[in-house]
Amino acid sequence: MKRFMAGADVLSKQSDGSTVAGQYAKLGLSLKCANTDRINGWAEILRRLGEVDAEIAPTMFIHSRCGAAG
């Protein structure tokens, strides 16, 4: 089973007691609550982009077809 990260609202109970995560689970998709800590999230992005001067190779790449990468 594949797992996908989503915002915390997917685990909130709806009026009938179900959750969005539960509805997806019935279809074979596991939704897990994402960590939404922005400061540490950006630190992780920067770490994954690497640092040429320190000879730290990147582990994340932004494709040239990305609309904002240009």
Biopython code that builds the backbone (N, CA, C, O; Angstrom):
import numpy as np
from Bio.PDB.StructureBuilder import StructureBuilder

atoms = [
    (1, "MET", "N", (0.847, -1.186, 0.000)),
    (1, "MET", "CA", (0.000, 0.000, 0.000)),
    (1, "MET", "C", (0.889, 1.245, 0.000)),
    (1, "MET", "O", (1.813, 1.347, 0.807)),
    (2, "LYS", "N", (0.617, 2.177, -0.889)),
    (2, "LYS", "CA", (1.358, 3.437, -0.927)),
    (2, "LYS", "C", (0.837, 4.363, 0.160)),
    (2, "LYS", "O", (-0.313, 4.261, 0.588)),
    (3, "ARG", "N", (1.703, 5.265, 0.594)),
    (3, "ARG", "CA", (1.320, 6.206, 1.640)),
    (3, "ARG", "C", (1.519, 7.619, 1.117)),
    (3, "ARG", "O", (2.527, 7.912, 0.474)),
    (4, "PHE", "N", (0.572, 8.484, 1.389)),
    (4, "PHE", "CA", (0.625, 9.874, 0.964)),
    (4, "PHE", "C", (0.477, 10.773, 2.178)),
    (4, "PHE", "O", (-0.267, 10.461, 3.108)),
    (5, "MET", "N", (1.189, 11.890, 2.163)),
    (5, "MET", "CA", (1.120, 12.849, 3.265)),
    (5, "MET", "C", (0.060, 13.897, 2.937)),
    (5, "MET", "O", (-0.096, 14.297, 1.783)),
    (6, "ALA", "N", (-0.663, 14.334, 3.959)),
    (6, "ALA", "CA", (-1.720, 15.323, 3.773)),
    (6, "ALA", "C", (-1.808, 16.191, 5.029)),
    (6, "ALA", "O", (-1.224, 15.866, 6.063)),
    (7, "GLY", "N", (-2.533, 17.279, 4.929)),
    (7, "GLY", "CA", (-2.727, 18.168, 6.071)),
    (7, "GLY", "C", (-3.525, 17.497, 7.179)),
    (7, "GLY", "O", (-4.222, 16.509, 6.949)),
    (8, "ALA", "N", (-3.415, 18.044, 8.375)),
    (8, "ALA", "CA", (-4.059, 17.454, 9.552)),
    (8, "ALA", "C", (-5.573, 17.358, 9.420)),
    (8, "ALA", "O", (-6.195, 16.532, 10.088)),
    (9, "ASP", "N", (-6.173, 18.178, 8.577)),
    (9, "ASP", "CA", (-7.624, 18.154, 8.432)),
    (9, "ASP", "C", (-8.145, 16.830, 7.882)),
    (9, "ASP", "O", (-9.329, 16.531, 8.043)),
    (10, "VAL", "N", (-7.301, 16.030, 7.241)),
    (10, "VAL", "CA", (-7.767, 14.741, 6.708)),
    (10, "VAL", "C", (-8.108, 13.765, 7.829)),
    (10, "VAL", "O", (-8.785, 12.763, 7.597)),
    (11, "LEU", "N", (-7.640, 14.055, 9.050)),
    (11, "LEU", "CA", (-7.934, 13.179, 10.182)),
    (11, "LEU", "C", (-9.084, 13.700, 11.042)),
    (11, "LEU", "O", (-9.477, 13.058, 12.016)),
    (12, "SER", "N", (-9.616, 14.860, 10.679)),
    (12, "SER", "CA", (-10.734, 15.442, 11.429)),
    (12, "SER", "C", (-12.010, 14.673, 11.139)),
    (12, "SER", "O", (-12.303, 14.330, 9.993)),
    (13, "LYS", "N", (-12.767, 14.407, 12.202)),
    (13, "LYS", "CA", (-14.021, 13.672, 12.027)),
    (13, "LYS", "C", (-15.091, 14.564, 11.412)),
    (13, "LYS", "O", (-15.276, 15.714, 11.809)),
    (14, "GLN", "N", (-15.787, 14.002, 10.437)),
    (14, "GLN", "CA", (-16.893, 14.704, 9.804)),
    (14, "GLN", "C", (-18.155, 14.442, 10.615)),
    (14, "GLN", "O", (-18.106, 13.697, 11.594)),
    (15, "SER", "N", (-19.271, 15.027, 10.238)),
    (15, "SER", "CA", (-20.512, 14.910, 11.009)),
    (15, "SER", "C", (-20.988, 13.465, 11.156)),
    (15, "SER", "O", (-21.672, 13.132, 12.123)),
    (16, "ASP", "N", (-20.628, 12.607, 10.198)),
    (16, "ASP", "CA", (-21.036, 11.201, 10.290)),
    (16, "ASP", "C", (-20.004, 10.331, 11.013)),
    (16, "ASP", "O", (-20.160, 9.112, 11.075)),
    (17, "GLY", "N", (-18.942, 10.955, 11.566)),
    (17, "GLY", "CA", (-17.919, 10.218, 12.300)),
    (17, "GLY", "C", (-16.773, 9.711, 11.449)),
    (17, "GLY", "O", (-15.783, 9.207, 11.981)),
    (18, "SER", "N", (-16.891, 9.835, 10.131)),
    (18, "SER", "CA", (-15.822, 9.368, 9.250)),
    (18, "SER", "C", (-14.764, 10.457, 9.083)),
    (18, "SER", "O", (-14.965, 11.604, 9.482)),
    (19, "THR", "N", (-13.647, 10.081, 8.495)),
    (19, "THR", "CA", (-12.594, 11.039, 8.173)),
    (19, "THR", "C", (-12.271, 10.914, 6.688)),
    (19, "THR", "O", (-12.552, 9.890, 6.066)),
    (20, "VAL", "N", (-11.687, 11.948, 6.136)),
    (20, "VAL", "CA", (-11.262, 11.895, 4.740)),
    (20, "VAL", "C", (-10.213, 10.791, 4.582)),
    (20, "VAL", "O", (-10.223, 10.059, 3.592)),
    (21, "ALA", "N", (-9.311, 10.672, 5.555)),
    (21, "ALA", "CA", (-8.289, 9.628, 5.505)),
    (21, "ALA", "C", (-8.931, 8.247, 5.472)),
    (21, "ALA", "O", (-8.468, 7.359, 4.755)),
    (22, "GLY", "N", (-9.992, 8.067, 6.242)),
    (22, "GLY", "CA", (-10.706, 6.784, 6.251)),
    (22, "GLY", "C", (-11.360, 6.482, 4.916)),
    (22, "GLY", "O", (-11.385, 5.333, 4.473)),
    (23, "GLN", "N", (-11.888, 7.513, 4.277)),
    (23, "GLN", "CA", (-12.509, 7.317, 2.970)),
    (23, "GLN", "C", (-11.479, 6.907, 1.930)),
    (23, "GLN", "O", (-11.747, 6.041, 1.098)),
    (24, "TYR", "N", (-10.298, 7.525, 1.972)),
    (24, "TYR", "CA", (-9.228, 7.141, 1.044)),
    (24, "TYR", "C", (-8.705, 5.742, 1.355)),
    (24, "TYR", "O", (-8.358, 4.988, 0.446)),
    (25, "ALA", "N", (-8.650, 5.397, 2.635)),
    (25, "ALA", "CA", (-8.159, 4.074, 3.028)),
    (25, "ALA", "C", (-9.028, 2.972, 2.419)),
    (25, "ALA", "O", (-8.517, 1.917, 2.043)),
    (26, "LYS", "N", (-10.324, 3.210, 2.323)),
    (26, "LYS", "CA", (-11.221, 2.228, 1.703)),
    (26, "LYS", "C", (-10.882, 2.009, 0.236)),
    (26, "LYS", "O", (-11.219, 0.972, -0.335)),
    (27, "LEU", "N", (-10.216, 2.983, -0.375)),
    (27, "LEU", "CA", (-9.807, 2.875, -1.777)),
    (27, "LEU", "C", (-8.359, 2.393, -1.917)),
    (27, "LEU", "O", (-7.826, 2.322, -3.024)),
    (28, "GLY", "N", (-7.726, 2.062, -0.780)),
    (28, "GLY", "CA", (-6.371, 1.534, -0.805)),
    (28, "GLY", "C", (-5.280, 2.581, -0.716)),
    (28, "GLY", "O", (-4.109, 2.273, -0.940)),
    (29, "LEU", "N", (-5.645, 3.824, -0.389)),
    (29, "LEU", "CA", (-4.654, 4.904, -0.265)),
    (29, "LEU", "C", (-4.535, 5.318, 1.197)),
    (29, "LEU", "O", (-5.522, 5.709, 1.820)),
    (30, "SER", "N", (-3.342, 5.231, 1.732)),
    (30, "SER", "CA", (-3.095, 5.574, 3.127)),
    (30, "SER", "C", (-2.651, 7.028, 3.220)),
    (30, "SER", "O", (-1.591, 7.389, 2.709)),
    (31, "LEU", "N", (-3.456, 7.863, 3.871)),
    (31, "LEU", "CA", (-3.108, 9.265, 4.079)),
    (31, "LEU", "C", (-2.569, 9.416, 5.492)),
    (31, "LEU", "O", (-3.237, 9.039, 6.455)),
    (32, "LYS", "N", (-1.370, 9.963, 5.623)),
    (32, "LYS", "CA", (-0.754, 10.212, 6.918)),
    (32, "LYS", "C", (-0.635, 11.719, 7.119)),
    (32, "LYS", "O", (-0.473, 12.478, 6.164)),
    (33, "CYS", "N", (-0.717, 12.130, 8.363)),
    (33, "CYS", "CA", (-0.633, 13.547, 8.691)),
    (33, "CYS", "C", (0.783, 14.058, 8.453)),
    (33, "CYS", "O", (1.751, 13.514, 8.985)),
    (34, "ALA", "N", (0.890, 15.111, 7.648)),
    (34, "ALA", "CA", (2.183, 15.708, 7.331)),
    (34, "ALA", "C", (2.656, 16.602, 8.470)),
    (34, "ALA", "O", (1.844, 17.178, 9.195)),
    (35, "ASN", "N", (3.947, 16.712, 8.622)),
    (35, "ASN", "CA", (4.531, 17.656, 9.558)),
    (35, "ASN", "C", (4.467, 19.027, 8.887)),
    (35, "ASN", "O", (5.052, 19.217, 7.820)),
    (36, "THR", "N", (3.779, 19.967, 9.487)),
    (36, "THR", "CA", (3.607, 21.280, 8.872)),
    (36, "THR", "C", (4.447, 22.358, 9.558)),
    (36, "THR", "O", (4.107, 23.540, 9.500)),
    (37, "ASP", "N", (5.525, 21.960, 10.195)),
    (37, "ASP", "CA", (6.446, 22.887, 10.844)),
    (37, "ASP", "C", (7.238, 23.609, 9.757)),
    (37, "ASP", "O", (8.175, 23.044, 9.194)),
    (38, "ARG", "N", (6.870, 24.851, 9.461)),
    (38, "ARG", "CA", (7.467, 25.573, 8.326)),
    (38, "ARG", "C", (8.950, 25.856, 8.493)),
    (38, "ARG", "O", (9.705, 25.727, 7.529)),
    (39, "ILE", "N", (9.381, 26.230, 9.662)),
    (39, "ILE", "CA", (10.797, 26.582, 9.858)),
    (39, "ILE", "C", (11.682, 25.369, 9.632)),
    (39, "ILE", "O", (12.648, 25.439, 8.873)),
    (40, "ASN", "N", (11.364, 24.263, 10.281)),
    (40, "ASN", "CA", (12.161, 23.059, 10.084)),
    (40, "ASN", "C", (11.965, 22.486, 8.688)),
    (40, "ASN", "O", (12.866, 21.840, 8.152)),
    (41, "GLY", "N", (10.807, 22.714, 8.100)),
    (41, "GLY", "CA", (10.559, 22.264, 6.731)),
    (41, "GLY", "C", (11.482, 22.951, 5.739)),
    (41, "GLY", "O", (12.059, 22.301, 4.867)),
    (42, "TRP", "N", (11.623, 24.262, 5.873)),
    (42, "TRP", "CA", (12.535, 24.993, 4.983)),
    (42, "TRP", "C", (13.985, 24.605, 5.238)),
    (42, "TRP", "O", (14.787, 24.546, 4.306)),
    (43, "ALA", "N", (14.323, 24.342, 6.486)),
    (43, "ALA", "CA", (15.686, 23.878, 6.795)),
    (43, "ALA", "C", (15.955, 22.549, 6.091)),
    (43, "ALA", "O", (17.056, 22.317, 5.592)),
    (44, "GLU", "N", (14.960, 21.692, 6.055)),
    (44, "GLU", "CA", (15.111, 20.399, 5.376)),
    (44, "GLU", "C", (15.261, 20.587, 3.866)),
    (44, "GLU", "O", (16.069, 19.907, 3.235)),
    (45, "ILE", "N", (14.490, 21.501, 3.288)),
    (45, "ILE", "CA", (14.616, 21.792, 1.848)),
    (45, "ILE", "C", (16.035, 22.269, 1.541)),
    (45, "ILE", "O", (16.668, 21.782, 0.605)),
    (46, "LEU", "N", (16.529, 23.216, 2.327)),
    (46, "LEU", "CA", (17.880, 23.737, 2.106)),
    (46, "LEU", "C", (18.926, 22.635, 2.243)),
    (46, "LEU", "O", (19.876, 22.579, 1.462)),
    (47, "ARG", "N", (18.758, 21.759, 3.233)),
    (47, "ARG", "CA", (19.699, 20.650, 3.419)),
    (47, "ARG", "C", (19.690, 19.745, 2.199)),
    (47, "ARG", "O", (20.747, 19.318, 1.733)),
    (48, "ARG", "N", (18.508, 19.450, 1.681)),
    (48, "ARG", "CA", (18.392, 18.549, 0.542)),
    (48, "ARG", "C", (18.913, 19.165, -0.761)),
    (48, "ARG", "O", (19.275, 18.434, -1.683)),
    (49, "LEU", "N", (18.954, 20.482, -0.848)),
    (49, "LEU", "CA", (19.501, 21.126, -2.040)),
    (49, "LEU", "C", (21.026, 21.042, -2.077)),
    (49, "LEU", "O", (21.635, 21.305, -3.113)),
    (50, "GLY", "N", (21.646, 20.677, -0.951)),
    (50, "GLY", "CA", (23.097, 20.507, -0.901)),
    (50, "GLY", "C", (23.824, 21.823, -0.776)),
    (50, "GLY", "O", (23.217, 22.893, -0.719)),
    (51, "GLU", "N", (25.159, 21.719, -0.733)),
    (51, "GLU", "CA", (25.991, 22.917, -0.633)),
    (51, "GLU", "C", (27.301, 22.636, -1.366)),
    (51, "GLU", "O", (28.146, 21.877, -0.891)),
    (52, "VAL", "N", (27.452, 23.259, -2.522)),
    (52, "VAL", "CA", (28.601, 23.008, -3.388)),
    (52, "VAL", "C", (29.916, 23.306, -2.668)),
    (52, "VAL", "O", (30.844, 22.498, -2.727)),
    (53, "ASP", "N", (30.011, 24.451, -1.990)),
    (53, "ASP", "CA", (31.262, 24.842, -1.332)),
    (53, "ASP", "C", (31.692, 23.845, -0.260)),
    (53, "ASP", "O", (32.887, 23.660, -0.032)),
    (54, "ALA", "N", (30.732, 23.205, 0.397)),
    (54, "ALA", "CA", (31.044, 22.230, 1.449)),
    (54, "ALA", "C", (31.087, 20.804, 0.899)),
    (54, "ALA", "O", (31.215, 19.843, 1.657)),
    (55, "GLU", "N", (30.979, 20.677, -0.418)),
    (55, "GLU", "CA", (30.986, 19.378, -1.096)),
    (55, "GLU", "C", (29.881, 18.449, -0.593)),
    (55, "GLU", "O", (30.077, 17.241, -0.459)),
    (56, "ILE", "N", (28.718, 19.039, -0.319)),
    (56, "ILE", "CA", (27.542, 18.263, 0.086)),
    (56, "ILE", "C", (26.644, 18.146, -1.136)),
    (56, "ILE", "O", (26.108, 19.140, -1.625)),
    (57, "ALA", "N", (26.486, 16.916, -1.623)),
    (57, "ALA", "CA", (25.691, 16.666, -2.832)),
    (57, "ALA", "C", (24.200, 16.858, -2.543)),
    (57, "ALA", "O", (23.725, 16.523, -1.458)),
    (58, "PRO", "N", (23.472, 17.393, -3.511)),
    (58, "PRO", "CA", (22.021, 17.536, -3.320)),
    (58, "PRO", "C", (21.318, 16.177, -3.353)),
    (58, "PRO", "O", (21.766, 15.239, -4.012)),
    (59, "THR", "N", (20.216, 16.102, -2.629)),
    (59, "THR", "CA", (19.377, 14.900, -2.665)),
    (59, "THR", "C", (17.988, 15.241, -3.189)),
    (59, "THR", "O", (17.109, 14.381, -3.241)),
    (60, "MET", "N", (17.796, 16.501, -3.576)),
    (60, "MET", "CA", (16.531, 16.948, -4.149)),
    (60, "MET", "C", (16.858, 17.857, -5.329)),
    (60, "MET", "O", (17.790, 18.660, -5.271)),
    (61, "PHE", "N", (16.094, 17.722, -6.380)),
    (61, "PHE", "CA", (16.326, 18.511, -7.580)),
    (61, "PHE", "C", (15.014, 19.144, -8.031)),
    (61, "PHE", "O", (13.946, 18.561, -7.847)),
    (62, "ILE", "N", (15.092, 20.328, -8.618)),
    (62, "ILE", "CA", (13.915, 20.996, -9.172)),
    (62, "ILE", "C", (14.066, 20.914, -10.682)),
    (62, "ILE", "O", (15.036, 21.420, -11.244)),
    (63, "HIS", "N", (13.114, 20.283, -11.327)),
    (63, "HIS", "CA", (13.181, 20.057, -12.759)),
    (63, "HIS", "C", (13.068, 21.381, -13.526)),
    (63, "HIS", "O", (12.349, 22.290, -13.111)),
    (64, "SER", "N", (13.771, 21.472, -14.624)),
    (64, "SER", "CA", (13.777, 22.698, -15.425)),
    (64, "SER", "C", (12.388, 23.040, -15.963)),
    (64, "SER", "O", (12.132, 24.193, -16.310)),
    (65, "ARG", "N", (11.493, 22.062, -16.037)),
    (65, "ARG", "CA", (10.126, 22.327, -16.510)),
    (65, "ARG", "C", (9.224, 22.905, -15.416)),
    (65, "ARG", "O", (8.072, 23.248, -15.681)),
    (66, "CYS", "N", (9.732, 23.010, -14.218)),
    (66, "CYS", "CA", (8.960, 23.612, -13.138)),
    (66, "CYS", "C", (8.711, 25.082, -13.488)),
    (66, "CYS", "O", (9.654, 25.804, -13.812)),
    (67, "GLY", "N", (7.480, 25.525, -13.429)),
    (67, "GLY", "CA", (7.117, 26.878, -13.837)),
    (67, "GLY", "C", (7.815, 27.968, -13.051)),
    (67, "GLY", "O", (8.026, 29.062, -13.574)),
    (68, "ALA", "N", (8.176, 27.698, -11.817)),
    (68, "ALA", "CA", (8.797, 28.714, -10.972)),
    (68, "ALA", "C", (10.313, 28.641, -11.004)),
    (68, "ALA", "O", (10.974, 29.441, -10.343)),
    (69, "ALA", "N", (10.880, 27.711, -11.747)),
    (69, "ALA", "CA", (12.331, 27.504, -11.714)),
    (69, "ALA", "C", (13.015, 28.184, -12.890)),
    (69, "ALA", "O", (13.879, 27.567, -13.514)),
    (70, "GLY", "N", (12.701, 29.318, -13.195)),
    (70, "GLY", "CA", (13.311, 29.756, -14.377)),
    (70, "GLY", "C", (13.885, 31.024, -14.552)),
    (70, "GLY", "O", (14.401, 31.326, -15.628)),
]
sb = StructureBuilder()
sb.init_structure("model")
sb.init_model(0)
sb.init_chain("A")
sb.init_seg("    ")
for serial, (resi, resn, name, xyz) in enumerate(atoms, 1):
    if name == "N":
        sb.init_residue(resn, " ", resi, " ")
    sb.init_atom(name, np.array(xyz, "f"), 0.0, 1.0, " ", f" {name:<3s}", serial, name[0])
structure = sb.get_structure()
